[in-house]
Amino acid sequence: MLSNMCEAARFTSFDYLIVGGGSAGLTVAARLSEDPNVTVGVLEAGCYVSDMPQINVPGYVGQTIGHPDVDWMFSSTPQPKLGGRTVFQSRATSAEYDAFETLGNPGWNWTEFLKYLKKASSRLVYHLPTKIEFREQSETLTSPPSSDCDKYHIKPEDGTHGRDGPVAKTFPRWITELHVPFFTTLESLGVPINPDPQNGNVVGSYTSAYSIHPETVTRSYAATAYYEPNVQRPNFDVLLSAQANRINLENTPNGVKATGVSFTCNGETYVVNAHREVILCAGAFQTPQLLELSGIGRPDILKRNGIDVLVELPGVGENLEVKGDTPTFEVLADPEVLKEQMELYTAEKRGMLSSVHSGFAMLPLAMFTDKKTVKTMIEKIESSRSALEQTMGHKRLEFLRKWFDDPNHVQLEFANCPVWMPIGNGEKPAPGSRYHSIALSVMHPFSRGSVHIASSDPTKPPEINPNYLESDIDVELLVHGVKFARKFMLTSPFSQYHLKFVQPIGEIDTDDEIKSWILQAGESSLYTLGIDSLQVSLHVSAGTFSHPLGTASMLPQEDGGVVGPDLIVHGTCNLRVVDASIIPFQLATHPQATIYAIAEKAADIIKGVRS
């Protein structure tokens, strides 16, 4: 059931108490509450927003970023490599998943992840533009003609996708006209087309599927997939507007034990007890914040904020990683076009609002640079080995070095986005113009940041320091990514779309000039050249597109880890972490599906289900 802030006083004790009602928290809660003999409570600082178009309508993707009702509105500390500016903080290869196990986590490997990735997601539904059918059950939705699958290069492999999981997945109903030229141009530059990047090999370009419900054509996410179907369970309770202040801990012969959580609701402070476990699902920023507020972390940071040290765990909060006539989404700024598209979406569940950008490419180093450059960059890694090991540890560095020039491992994401992407200098899109952006992001950054408390006051935001582009290796990867993007934009058939470039590509020639431009523009940047009609931009991410992780890494304690393979915090006996903060290194993927899989596996671990 759902409880509002006025009912906080009755929220007194549960067998399992979960902090955070996001993707991981609601997934774990739903799975644990399948057992009617246990009680599960969730503390969620936000509100339940079930009818917000910015959340539900696929075409409004990104519009919740910076929305105070659903965003924490955190900013980074001033970033030295970005001229002192602050930055708003709002499935990978099989080898990357296997690396979890190699790093010291038995049972965490590709085979296990695939099982839970499939458990979380329902079967793929091929809703592409030329054929759309509606049936009462999603299992009976039919695929489009094979000609459409051929056109958009879609061929999911048997055994790699779920059949009856809670999270729905579909392919887009609306696809930009530049989608096929995106593939064709990349293929001419040596980038292969990948018909199914979910099979453990992400290299190449592909048409992406999204977590969109095939019938309602609204987002399928934790609240709709895991919470709403189970809302009537009497043993599953969620309290909203409840901000956790600290975990209540006590020393026992078996280690430090979590007995409950202190939280604030409607201006009053309450304590809710946990008979079995407290499970932190508060995310890569606030999970380490709660650990430190509770006395778990680096002694110097805890003492500086007047907090007694209960568990000395230096890894807490460290290892932060953060990656013309052609219709584009700018046309929605025209009230008449927006009205037309909304009517089309409401009546027929198609059109621009039914979809988000669909084309991506994942590039190994050799696909966007040359052998001489690769050799030089490897020499830089080796010469910086001592400093890199201090920030990420020997084992993690060994993986990044091994993957760096491996043709099967991705170093750059290259995304096809039919929309203006915001830039660091505050420039706005010109009224009436149409934009198409190419977004670049480093997939395995060498830079490492941190998240730590700046005060013992739980209402104060944590101090977030991503250390964007602290490593020269990351900057150099972006430099060569920009050069490849420029080459791509000027290659046919992509170049045939009457391109006008947004900022001064013609004035940026040398590597040093490109580097200076990247650092000056900050978190995101645009440049361009050209003629008229469709304007094309380049968005360079100094981070990883708002995918923070790693701040409570699943590693042995001697390697800087915070949790073990059972997800229990080192030095405690019943405090677990289940969210992106346990992922020990940035994955060459968008992490949503991985987080669902982590939560599904965590629930089985807690319930004692054997693999």
N, C-alpha and C positions, 0 to 999 in steps of 0.2 A: 504494500500500500504506500501511498504518498502522504507524507506529513508536512504541514506547514510550520512556520516558525512558532506559532502559538501553541503547538503541541509538543514542544521540545521537552517539557518537564516529564512527560510519560516515556520518553526515550531513555530508558535506564540501563538495560543490559541485554546482551546478545551472546550467542556462542561465537560468532564471527563478526567482527566489526571492521568495516572497510572504509577507508578515508579516500574519497574521490569518486564521483559518479560519472566518469568518462568512459572511454572505450574499454579500458582494462577493468575498472571497478565494477561496472554493471555486468560485464561478461562473467567475472568471477562470482559476483553475487547471485546471478541467475543460475549458474551451474551448482553452486553450493546449496542453494535453496531448493534444488530438486529433491533433496532429502527432507521429508516432512518432520523429521525428528530433530533438526537443528534450526536455530533462528539466525537470521542474517540481517544486519543493519548496515546502512550506508549513510555516511555523513557527506553532504554535498553543499559546498559554499554558494553555489549558484541557484538559479531558479529553473523550473521546468517550463521550457518554452516549446509548446507543441505546434504552434500555428504561425511561426515567423517565416515569411517567404525567403528571407536571406539565408535561412538554414535549410529549408525544404526544397526550394526550387533550384535544380542543378545549374541553370544559367546564371544564377546570382552568386556563383562561387567566389569566395574571397571577400564578400561584402560584410561578413561578420568580423573581419579583422579590424580592430580599433573600435568596435561597437561596445560601449561600456556595459551593456546589459549581459553580454556573453563573453567578454574578453577581459583578462586581468590588467591589460594596458601596461604591461611591464616594459621598461627600456633597459638597455645595456648600460654599463659604465662607459665613460668616454673611451673611445678606441684609438690608441696611439697611431696605428697604421692607417687609420681613416681620417687623419687630421684632427683627432680629438672629438669627433662627432659621436653622439649616441645613436643606437639603432633600435627601432621598435622591435619588440620580441613577441610577437603574438604566437615486394618479394625479391630477394636478391639472388646471387648465384649459389648453387649448392655448396661450393667450396667455402663461401662466407659463413653459411650456417654450420657447416662442419667445423669451422674454426672456433665456434663457441665451445665445442667439446675439447678440442685440442688445447685450448687455453686453460683447461682444468675443470670442465663442467660435464661430467659423464651424463649421457642421456639427452644432451642438447646437440642435435645434429640435423642434417638435411632431411633424413627419413622421418625423424620425429616432428620436425617443423611442418613437413608436407602433410603429415597426418592431421595436425591441428589446423593448418591453413585450410584444408578441405573440410574439416569439421565446422569451421566458422562460416564458410561461404556456401550459398546454395548454387545450383547449377547456373552456368552462363546462359543468358538468353540473347539471341542474335537479333536485336532490333536495329536494323539498319534502314537507310532512307527508302529503298524502293519497295519494301514490303513490310507492313505492320499488321499483326493480327492480335486480337484480344480474346482470351478465353478466361474462364472462371478460375482456373488453377494455373499457377505459373509453370507447373511441370508440363502442361500441355501446349505452352507457347511454341510455335514452330519457328524454324530457322528461315532466314531469307534465302533467295536463290543462290546457288553456288557461284553465280557470276558476281554477286555482291561480295561474297567472301573472297573471291579472287581479286576483285578490284581493290579491296581494302586490306588484303594480305592477312586474313584471319583464318587460323587453323589450329584451334585448341587441341592438345593431345589428350588422348584417353588416360585417365588415372591421375591427372594433375589438378583437377577442379572438383569442388564439392558438389554434392547432389541435393542435399536437403538441409543445409545449415541455415541459421537464422539470417545471415547477411546476404541480401540479394545482390546479384551482379548482372549488369547488362552492358552491351555496346551502345554507342550513341545513336540517337535518332536523327540528329542533325550533324553533318560533318562539313567543315569548311572546304571551299573549292580548292584551296591550296594544299589540302591533305595529300592527295596523290602526287602533285609536283614535289612536295616535301620528300616523299619516299624516293621518287625517281631521281631527284637531284642528288640526294645522299648516296644512292646506289652508284651513280656515275662517279662519285668521289671515293668509292671503295668501301662504303658502309652497307653491309648486307641487310636484307629485310628479314626480320625474325617473326614468324607466324604465331609463336606462342612463347612469350618471355616468362611464363609462369612455370616452365619445366625445369628450372635450375640453371638456365643459360640466358642471361639478359642482354647479351651483346647484339647490337644492331638496332634498326628502327622498327617500330611496331604501332599498331592501333590499340589504344588502351581501353580496357573495360573499366567500368566504374560501379561503385556501390549505389546503384539507383534501382528502385523497385520497378519491375517491368510493367506493372499494371497502373499504379498511381503516378509513375514517373516522378517520384520524389526521392530524396536521399534516403538510403537505408543505412542506419547507423545504430550505435549501442542502445539508445533510448527506444527506437522503434523495433529493433531486432531482438534485444535481450530483456528490456524492461517491460514495455507495453504488453507483450504476450503473457507475462507472468505477474502482472500488477495485482491480481486478486489472491496471490498466495499469502496466507496468513502469517507465514514465517519469513517474509521478505519485506523489509521496511526501509524507506528512503526518507531521510530528513533533509529538507531544503533550507537554504540560507543559514547553514551551519558551518562556520569556519573553525577548523581544528586549530587549537592553540599549541598543544603538545601531547605527546604520548606519555601516559603514566606508567612508570617503570619501577620495579623493585628487584633487589638482589635475591637470588635463590641459589641453592647448591648446583642447579643445572644451568646457571647463567642468568643474565638479566631477563626478567619476565615482564611482558607488557600486560598490564591489568585493565587498561581502558584508555580513553581519550578525553581530554578536557577541550570543550568547544564553546564558542560564543554564538548565541542565536537571539536575535531581536534585542541586542544590548545586554543580555543576561548570560552569565557563564554557567555551564552545566558540565557534568561528568557522566559519561556512559561507559559501562564496564563490559569487558570481553572475557567470557569464561574460557574460551579456547585460544583465539588468536586475534591480533590486530594486523590488518593487511593494508599497507600503504600503496595507494594507486593515485597519488597526487601529481604525478608527472615529473619531468626532469628538472624543473625549477623548484617545485614545492615539496617534493619528497625529501631532498637533502635539507631543505629549510626546516621541516618538521623533525628530522633526525637530530639536527643541531640544537633546535629549541628544546629537545628532550634530553640532551646530554650525551649524544652519540656523534663523534666526529673528531676533528683535529683539536687537541687541547688548547693550542694558542688562540684559536678562534673562539672556542667556548669560554675560556677564561676572560678574553677581552670583552665579551658581552655579559659577564657576570653569571655564567651558567656552569654548574658543577659537572665534572666529567664522570659519566657513568660507564661509558665504553669508549676507549681510545681507538678511533678508526679513521686514520688519516685520509683514506680514499673518499670519504663522504664529500660530495660537492665538487670533486675534481674530475678531470677528463671530459669536460663539457665539449660536445661537438654540435654545431648548429649548421643546407645545400640549395581603290577605285570602284569598280562595280563588284568587286569581290566582297561578299558580305562579311563583316566582322562585328564584334559585339558593340562597337561604338555607335552603330545605327540605333541601338536601344535608347540612346540619349534623346532621340526624336520622339516626342510624346505619341505621335501617330503610329510610328513603327512599334514602339513599346506596347501600345494598345492592341495593335494587330497581332503581335507575337504572343501577348498574354491571352488573347481570345483563342488563338491557335493552340496554345499550351493547355488552356482550360478545357476546350472542347474536344481536342483530338490527341492531346498528350504528345505533341511533336513541335517542331520548330526550334528556334535558337535557345529558348528557355529550357528546353528538355535536355540539353547537353552541355558539356564543358569541352575544352580543347582536348583533342584525341590523339595527337601524334607525338611520339617521343623517340629519341634515339639514345642509346647508351654506347659510349665510345671508349674502347681501350686506347692507350697512349699512341700506339702506332697508327691509328686511324686519323689523328689530327696533328701529328708532328712527324719529324724525320729521325732517322737512326742516329745522326750526329747529335741532335738535341737530346734524344733519350740518353745517350751515353753521358753527356754533360750533366744532365739532371741527376742521374744515378751517382755520379761523382760527388755532387753537392749533398746528396743524402748521406753518403758515406762520410764525408768530411764533417757533417753536422750530427753524426750518430750519437755522440756523448750528450749533447744538449737535447736531442729528440728523446733519448732514453729517459732523461730526467722528467720530461713532461708526460710521456705515455707509457713508459716501462719497456723493458727489453722484448718481452713476448709480443706485445702489440706491434712494436716497430718491425719485428721480423716479418710479421704477416704483411704489413704495408709495403715493406721493401720487396718481398717475394711477389706480391701482386702488381707492383708498380709497372713493370714492363711486360707482364704476362698478357698475351693476346686474348685470354679468356676472362680477364678482369677489367672492369670499367673504371675509368678515371674521370670522365666528364659526362654529365647529362646535357642533352641538346633537345629542348622542347619546342614544339610548334604551337604557338598561342595566338588565336585570332582576336587579339584584344590589346589595347594599350596597357603596358605594365608600368607602374609608378617608378619614378627615378629619384635618386638621392638629392638632386638640386631643387626639388619641389615643382619642376615644370609640369604643366597640365596639358592634356590633349586639346588640340585646336577644335573648336566647334565645327561640326560638319565633316571633319576628316575621319578617315578610316585607317585603322592601324593593324599591323600584324607583327608580333614580337617573336624573336628567337631568344629563349631563356637558357643561360648557361649556368651550371653549378658543378663545383668539384665534388666528386663522390666519396673520395677517401682522403679528407684533408689531413695534413700533418700538424696544423695548428690545434692547440688545446686551450680551453678556457676553464672557468670555474663558476660555481654558484655557492655563495655562503651567506649566512645571516649578517646583517649590518646592525642588528639591534635584537635585544631579548623580547621586544614587543612583537607578538605574532601578527599584528595587523600591518606592520611595516613590510614592504616588499623586500625580497632577497636582493643581494648585490650580484648582478648577473654580468659576468665578464667573458664574453665568447672568445676574446683575443682574435678577432677576425683578421685573417691574412698575416698573422704573426710569423708564420713560416714563409720564407721566400719561395719555397717549392710550390706552395699553393698559388702564390702570385704568378709564378712562371707558367703553371698549368692554365691559369685563366688567360694569360697573354697569348698562349698558343691556341686556346679555345677561341679567342676573339679573331685571330688571324684565320682560323678555319671557318668561322661564321661569316667573315667578310667574303671569303672565297665561295662559300655556299650561296650567299645572297646574290653573287654576280655570276652564278652558273645557271644555265638553262636546264630544265624549264622554269625553275623558280624565278629567274631573273626576268622572265617575259611578262610579268604582271605589272608593268608600268610603275616600277618602284621609285618612291622618293624617300631618301633616307633622312632620319630625323635630326641627327647631329653629325659633327664634322669628321666623317670617316676619311675624307680626302686629305685632312690635315694631320692624320695619325698614320705614320708609316713605320717607324722603327719600334723595336721591342721596348726601348726605354720610354718612348712616347705613349705607347699603349699601356704600359705599366703605370705611368704617371696618371693617365686618364682614369684607369680603374681605381686607383687609390684616392684620387680627387673626388670622383663621383660617389664613392662610398658603397653602401649596401647594394644598391642597384643602379644601373647605368644604361644609357642609350647612346648609340651613335648611328650615323648614316650618310648617304650620298644621293644623288639621283635626279629623277625626272619628275613625274607627278602621278596623281591618282592614289593608289594604295601606298601608304607610308609604312615602312618597315623599320623596326627598331631592334636593338640588341640589349637584353637585360642580363647583366652580369651579377650573380649573387656572391657577395663576399662570404656568406655562410652557406647553409644548405636548405634554403627555402623553408625556414621555420620548422625544422625537424630536430629539435634538441634532444640529446640522449646522453647516456654514459655516466651520469653523475652519481650513480649508486651501482657501479659495475658488478656484474656477476663474474667474479674472479677469485682465486685464492687470496687470502688477506695479505700474504707476503708480496703479491703482485699488485697491490693497491686496490684490491676488491672490497666490496661492501657486503655483498650477499654471496652465498654459495649456490650450488646447483639445485638445492631445495628452496632457494629464494629467501631463506631465513638470514636475517642480518647477523653477521659474525659477532659473536659475543652475547647473543640473545638466544632464547629458546623458543619463542613463539611470535616474533615480529618479522613479518615478511614484507618484501617489496615486489609489486607486480605492476610494472609500467615500463615506459621507454628508458627510464634511467638505468635499468639493469643491462641494457645492450652495451657491450664493451667497446664497440667501434662503430663508426658510421657505415651503414649498409648501402650498397649501390642500388637503392630502390626507395620508393616512398614507403614509409614504415607502417601504414595503417594495418595492413593485413598481418604483418609480423606481430604487432601489439595484440591483435585479437588472438593469434596463435599462442603467444606467451600466456595470455590470460586463460585460454582453454587448457593449456598444459598445466598451468599453476593449479587450476581447480582439480584436475586429476591427481596431482601430487598431494594436495591437501586432503583429498578424499581417500588417498591410498590406492588409487587405481593403478594397476601395473600395466606397463607398456606392452 
